[in-house]
Every structure is written in C-alpha cells, then in structure tokens.
Amino acid sequence: MKAAVFRETGKAMEIEDISISKPIGREVLVKLEAVGVCHSDLHILSGDIPHPLPAILGHEAAGIVEQVGPEVHHVKPGDHVVVCLTFHCGHCEQCGGGNSHRCTTTEAMRGPEEPPRLFRGAERFTPFVNMGAFAEQILVHESGVVPMRRDMPFDRACLIGCGVTTGLGAAIRTAGIRPGETVAVIGCGGVGLPAIAGAAIAGAGRIIAIDQIPSKLELARAYGATDAVDGKEGSVVAQVMELTGGRGVDHVLECVGLKQTIEDGFAVLAKGGTQTVVGAARFDLKVEFTALHFLRERKVQGSMMGGVRNSIDIPRYIDMYMDGRLKLDELISRWRPLSEINEAFDDMKAGALARTVIEFGR
C-alpha cells in the first residue's frame, strides 16, 4: 500500500510502498477514505514530541472495514467506521471507572514477539498513536473502531475521530460548562471551533473567541461565539477583562498549547473559574502561574480527547451533525490527495486554515 513515511525530523515525508499485516486477535483492517491533518502530527514532524522513526503519522480517520481478526464481533467487512485513537482494554482501573480514554494497558499494541503491523522486508514502521493513518490502510485494535451510519460523509466523519471530539468533549464533558456561564476559547482552529460549538450547545451565556487571524474569528461567530478578541490588537488579558467588566470568565478552553496562551487563560479566570488545557504542547513546555490566584479558587485541569467514550459519544456527535446541530462543513478548508501531504502541513504552518482533509479517492 501507499503511505507517507516520516524518516527524519525537519525533512518532508515521502510516499512509499510498504506492507501491512493481516488482522489477528482483536484487530481490524480498515481501508481509509479520509484523514484529517491535525496539529499533533506537526509536533512529531517538528521534533517537539519525540517519536520512534521511521514512522507513519496521521490519526484522524474514517473508512471501510476490510478484514477483522477472529476475536472481533462488533464490526464486520463493509462497515463504515470512524477510528479514534483512544484504544482501551475494558478491564483496567481507568476503564472500569468509566474513563476508557485513559486506559493504562498496552493492549492496543502488538507485543514484541509478534510480527509488526507495518513493515517492508526487515524494516519496521512505527504507527503514530497506534494508527498511522497517512496510508491507504490501517490495522488497529477494535476498541478504537466505531461503526457509523452510512449517510455520514467520510470527510466529515474523520474530523470526529480527533479534533471535533477533543474540542466538543472538552466543553461538554471535561469542563462541564453550565447554562449562563461565561467562556473564553483560545485558538479557533480544528479543535477550538468545536470547543466553541460545545460551549454553545451547553448553554453558555457568553463565548469569547480569541485568535490572531480575523478569518478564524469570523468563523468562530458562526460556531456560536458572541465576542471576538484579536490577539494582535494588544494584551489578550486586558481585552477579555474589559469585555467582562473586570470580572473574568468562568471557563477558559485553551486550544493552542503555548506557554503564553496557557498563562493568559489562567489570568482571565474569574474567582472560582476553571481553565481546561486542551491544546497539545511541546514535550518540554513549562508554564508559570501566580500562586496567590489559587487562593481565589482558580483551577487548571487537562483534557484528553474530550473524555470521549468511543461507542457512546462518537455516534451521538455524528447524529448531531446530521441533524444540523453541529457544524462540520465549515471546518474543512481544503481537500488534498495523499501525494500532497507535505503541502497540507505547509498550509497548517501558515495558520490560515481550519482543517485540511486527505481524501484517498483524489
């Protein structure tokens, strides 16, 4: 099969022919139809987060089941599916406590004594987050494979595999925004826009979108933002405080993952407010807060994939899109074939686009 192979930090990926194993045990082989280009992959490409090489990146996927292992029963060949990176065992402490997205086992991986999933001769390729979706096929643990209705377009469905689930879930599940509360969302891209949508669905009374690109702020209003703050027009903290009469906001959803944005988010919290850090940061990033602010019961918490429960939440999010309650069409700025994967990341670095989707039929 064709795959975009990442061999060296700072170097472009190359399209190569590699081999993929047949499914064993609880594995599912999926023919991919669409894959979103997510900022987390850029962290690997740029070396911000260490990763074994050579690797196949990509993790926001939708496609059609081709084969299943002998222990798989909930999907079959021909099923349309979303593949989500929160693979889980179902029996560890986290899974048993209702937090399968935090699974502590390695069941999603093949053991060292088993043949590799991706290879070419003696060479092995490491799939990013046990997926490796910048390829025509992926072989994954069944727990991340979620059947979906057949009228759901693949290019929209793949976004739910990561970005939409992360942002929407951070607002609804992790932050637990309540009706009437005031929310600030920092970063209006493929995660921030769904976070805005989630805040609106949760009934937030005021939603302040923060970005440095006017076109993204305009799009944020379409997703439910009531106010917009341009980070290039002075201090973000000062602008948010002016908008809120000096009170601050009840919730901040930080969807960028930078030191400045995380620190700004904490600074604009009202007494008793909570910042939920959603953005993926550099491996070595450290942030600083004024300790006195904690006496005002300000809180900072993380969010992993929006607390998603794969088999429950992903079908619901799909229904929300099909019913017109969740915007996905506007998230896609460009479609490209796999051969233009490097250009897709150039688009991301430029910062003007929400999401590029790789379509394998192009």
C-alpha positions in Angstrom: 0.0 0.0 0.0 1.0 3.7 -0.4 2.0 5.5 2.8 3.6 8.8 3.7 6.8 7.8 5.5 8.4 10.1 8.0 12.1 9.3 8.4 13.9 12.4 9.7 13.0 15.4 11.7 12.8 18.5 9.6 12.6 16.5 6.3 9.5 16.1 4.1 7.6 12.8 4.2 7.9 10.7 1.1 5.2 8.5 -0.4 6.5 4.9 -0.4 5.1 1.4 -0.9 5.0 -0.6 2.4 3.3 -3.7 3.6 0.6 -4.1 6.3 -0.1 -7.3 8.2 -3.4 -9.2 8.3 -5.5 -8.8 11.5 -5.1 -11.1 14.4 -7.0 -11.3 17.7 -9.0 -8.1 18.2 -7.5 -6.2 15.3 -9.4 -4.6 12.4 -8.1 -3.7 9.0 -9.6 -0.5 7.6 -9.4 0.9 4.1 -9.2 4.6 4.6 -11.4 7.1 2.8 -10.5 10.3 4.6 -7.9 11.5 7.1 -7.8 14.9 8.8 -4.4 16.7 9.2 -4.1 17.5 12.9 -1.6 19.8 14.7 -0.5 16.9 16.9 1.2 15.3 13.8 3.1 18.6 13.3 4.5 18.3 16.8 6.1 15.0 15.7 7.3 16.3 12.4 9.0 19.3 14.0 10.6 17.2 16.8 8.6 18.9 19.6 7.5 15.5 20.8 10.0 12.6 20.5 8.8 9.6 18.4 10.5 6.4 17.1 11.4 6.6 13.4 10.7 5.7 10.7 7.0 6.4 11.4 3.7 6.7 9.7 1.8 9.7 11.1 -1.9 10.5 10.9 -4.6 9.7 13.4 -8.0 11.4 12.4 -9.5 8.7 10.2 -12.6 7.3 8.7 -13.0 4.4 6.2 -14.5 1.0 5.5 -13.7 -2.3 7.3 -11.9 -4.7 5.0 -11.0 -7.6 7.4 -11.4 -8.4 11.1 -9.5 -10.7 13.5 -11.1 -13.9 14.9 -12.0 -12.2 18.2 -13.8 -9.2 16.7 -17.6 -9.2 16.8 -18.9 -5.6 16.8 -17.8 -4.7 13.3 -17.6 -6.7 10.0 -16.2 -6.1 6.5 -18.1 -3.4 4.7 -19.0 -1.4 7.8 -18.3 2.4 7.6 -16.3 3.4 10.6 -14.6 6.2 12.5 -11.3 5.3 14.0 -10.5 7.0 17.3 -7.0 6.9 19.0 -8.4 6.1 22.5 -7.9 2.4 22.3 -8.7 0.6 25.5 -8.8 -2.8 27.2 -12.1 -2.6 29.1 -10.9 -4.1 32.3 -8.2 -1.9 33.9 -8.8 0.6 36.7 -9.4 3.5 34.4 -11.7 1.6 32.0 -13.7 0.1 34.9 -14.1 3.6 36.3 -15.7 4.9 33.2 -12.6 6.6 31.8 -11.6 4.3 29.0 -9.9 7.2 27.2 -7.2 6.9 30.0 -6.7 3.2 29.6 -3.4 2.1 31.3 -2.7 -1.1 29.3 -0.9 -1.7 26.1 -3.5 -4.0 24.5 -3.8 -1.7 21.5 -0.2 -2.6 20.5 1.3 -5.8 19.2 3.8 -7.5 21.5 7.5 -7.6 20.7 7.2 -11.3 19.9 4.5 -10.7 17.3 5.2 -9.5 13.7 5.0 -5.8 13.1 1.8 -4.2 11.7 3.7 -2.1 9.2 6.9 -3.2 7.5 8.9 -3.6 4.3 11.2 -6.6 4.4 13.1 -6.3 7.6 12.3 -2.6 8.1 9.6 -1.7 10.6 7.5 1.4 10.7 6.0 2.8 13.9 2.4 3.9 13.6 1.7 7.2 15.4 -0.7 6.6 18.4 -1.1 3.0 17.1 -2.8 4.2 14.0 -0.5 5.6 11.2 -3.4 7.0 9.1 -1.4 8.7 6.4 -1.7 5.5 4.5 -4.2 3.7 2.3 -5.0 1.2 5.1 -4.6 0.9 8.9 -4.5 -2.0 11.2 -5.8 -1.2 14.7 -7.3 -2.6 17.9 -11.1 -3.0 17.7 -11.8 -0.7 20.7 -11.0 2.4 18.6 -13.2 1.3 15.6 -16.7 2.8 15.9 -19.4 1.9 13.4 -21.2 4.9 11.9 -24.4 5.5 9.8 -23.8 5.1 6.1 -25.2 8.5 5.2 -22.4 10.2 7.1 -19.7 11.6 4.7 -16.2 10.2 5.3 -14.5 13.6 5.1 -16.7 15.0 7.9 -16.6 11.8 9.9 -12.8 11.7 10.1 -12.8 15.0 12.0 -14.8 13.4 14.7 -12.0 10.9 15.2 -9.9 13.6 17.0 -10.3 17.3 16.6 -14.1 17.6 17.0 -14.3 15.0 19.8 -11.4 16.8 21.6 -12.9 20.3 21.4 -16.6 19.4 21.8 -15.9 17.0 24.6 -13.6 19.4 26.5 -16.5 21.9 26.7 -19.3 19.4 27.4 -17.7 16.6 29.4 -14.3 17.8 30.8 -15.2 21.4 31.7 -18.9 20.7 32.3 -20.0 24.2 31.2 -23.4 25.1 32.6 -26.1 27.3 31.1 -25.4 31.0 31.5 -21.7 30.7 32.3 -19.1 32.8 30.5 -16.5 31.0 28.4 -13.3 32.1 26.6 -11.9 29.8 23.9 -8.2 30.5 22.9 -7.4 29.3 19.4 -10.1 29.0 16.8 -8.9 26.1 14.6 -9.9 22.5 14.2 -10.2 22.0 18.0 -11.1 25.5 19.1 -14.1 25.8 16.8 -15.7 22.6 18.1 -15.0 23.8 21.6 -17.0 26.9 20.8 -19.8 24.8 19.4 -19.7 22.7 22.6 -19.9 25.8 24.8 -22.9 27.0 22.8 -24.6 23.6 23.0 -24.0 23.6 26.7 -25.9 26.9 27.0 -23.0 29.3 27.8 -24.3 32.8 28.2 -21.2 34.4 26.6 -18.5 32.9 24.5 -15.3 34.9 23.8 -13.3 33.6 20.8 -9.6 34.5 20.9 -7.2 34.2 17.9 -4.8 36.3 15.8 -6.4 35.6 12.4 -9.5 37.7 11.5 -11.0 35.0 9.2 -10.9 32.4 12.1 -12.6 34.9 14.4 -15.3 35.4 11.8 -15.8 31.7 11.6 -15.9 31.5 15.4 -19.0 33.6 15.4 -20.7 31.2 13.0 -20.0 28.4 15.6 -21.6 30.4 18.4 -19.0 32.9 19.7 -20.7 36.1 21.0 -17.4 38.2 21.1 -14.1 38.1 19.4 -10.6 39.1 20.7 -7.8 39.6 18.2 -4.5 38.7 19.9 -2.6 41.1 17.6 -4.5 44.1 18.9 -2.9 44.3 22.3 -3.0 42.3 25.5 -5.4 39.4 25.4 -5.8 39.6 29.2 -6.7 43.3 29.1 -9.2 42.8 26.2 -11.0 40.0 28.0 -11.1 41.8 31.3 -12.5 44.9 29.6 -15.2 42.8 27.9 -16.2 41.2 31.2 -16.1 44.4 33.3 -13.0 43.2 35.2 -14.8 40.0 36.4 -13.1 37.5 34.1 -14.7 34.3 32.8 -16.0 31.1 34.4 -14.2 28.8 31.9 -11.2 29.0 29.6 -10.7 26.4 27.0 -7.1 26.7 25.8 -6.8 25.0 22.4 -3.3 26.1 21.3 -0.8 24.6 23.7 1.7 27.5 24.1 3.1 29.0 27.3 1.7 32.4 26.6 -1.8 31.2 25.8 -2.0 28.9 28.8 -0.8 31.7 31.1 -3.1 34.2 29.6 -6.0 31.8 30.0 -5.3 31.4 33.7 -5.0 35.2 34.1 -8.5 35.9 32.8 -10.4 33.4 35.1 -13.0 34.8 37.5 -12.9 33.7 41.1 -13.7 30.0 41.2 -13.1 29.8 37.4 -11.5 26.8 35.6 -9.1 26.6 32.8 -9.2 23.4 30.7 -5.9 23.0 28.7 -6.9 21.2 25.5 -4.0 22.1 23.2 -1.1 19.7 22.7 2.1 21.4 23.9 5.8 20.7 23.3 7.1 17.9 25.4 9.4 20.2 27.4 7.0 23.1 27.8 6.7 24.6 31.3 4.2 27.3 32.4 4.1 29.7 35.4 1.2 30.9 37.4 0.9 33.4 40.3 0.3 31.3 43.3 -1.9 33.8 45.0 -4.5 33.3 42.4 -5.1 29.8 43.6 -6.4 31.3 46.9 -9.3 32.7 44.7 -10.1 29.1 43.8 -9.0 29.3 40.3 -8.3 25.9 38.8 -6.3 24.4 35.9 -7.0 21.0 34.5 -6.2 18.9 31.4 -8.4 17.3 28.9 -7.6 14.1 27.0 -9.6 13.6 23.8 -12.6 15.4 25.5 -13.2 12.4 27.8 -14.6 10.5 24.9 -16.5 7.3 25.3 -16.0 5.9 21.8 -19.0 3.8 21.3 -21.3 6.3 23.0 -20.2 9.8 22.1 -19.0 9.4 18.5 -22.3 8.1 17.2 -24.0 11.0 19.1 -21.7 13.6 17.6 -22.4 12.2 14.1 -26.2 12.4 14.8 -25.7 16.0 15.9 -24.1 16.8 12.6 -26.7 15.0 10.5 -29.4 16.8 12.5 -27.9 20.2 11.9 -26.9 20.8 15.5 -23.1 20.6 15.0 -21.2 22.3 12.2 -18.5 20.3 10.4 -18.6 21.5 6.8 -17.1 24.9 7.7 -14.2 23.2 9.5 -12.7 21.8 6.2 -10.7 24.5 4.4 -9.1 22.3 1.8 -9.1 18.7 0.4 -5.9 17.1 -0.9 -4.7 13.7 -2.1 -2.1 11.8 -0.1 0.6 12.8 -2.5 0.2 16.4 -1.2 0.6 15.6 2.4 3.6 17.9 2.9 1.7 20.8 1.3 -1.1 20.1 3.8 1.4 20.7 6.6 2.6 23.9 4.9 -1.0 25.1 4.9 -1.1 24.4 8.7 2.1 26.2 9.4 0.7 29.3 7.5 -2.1 29.3 10.1 -5.0 30.5 7.9 -6.8 27.2 7.6 -9.0 25.3 10.0 -8.5 21.7 8.7 -7.2 20.0 5.6 -8.6 16.6 4.8 -6.7 14.0 2.9 -9.0 12.0 0.6 -7.8 8.8 -0.8 -10.1 8.9 -3.8 -8.4 12.0 -5.2 
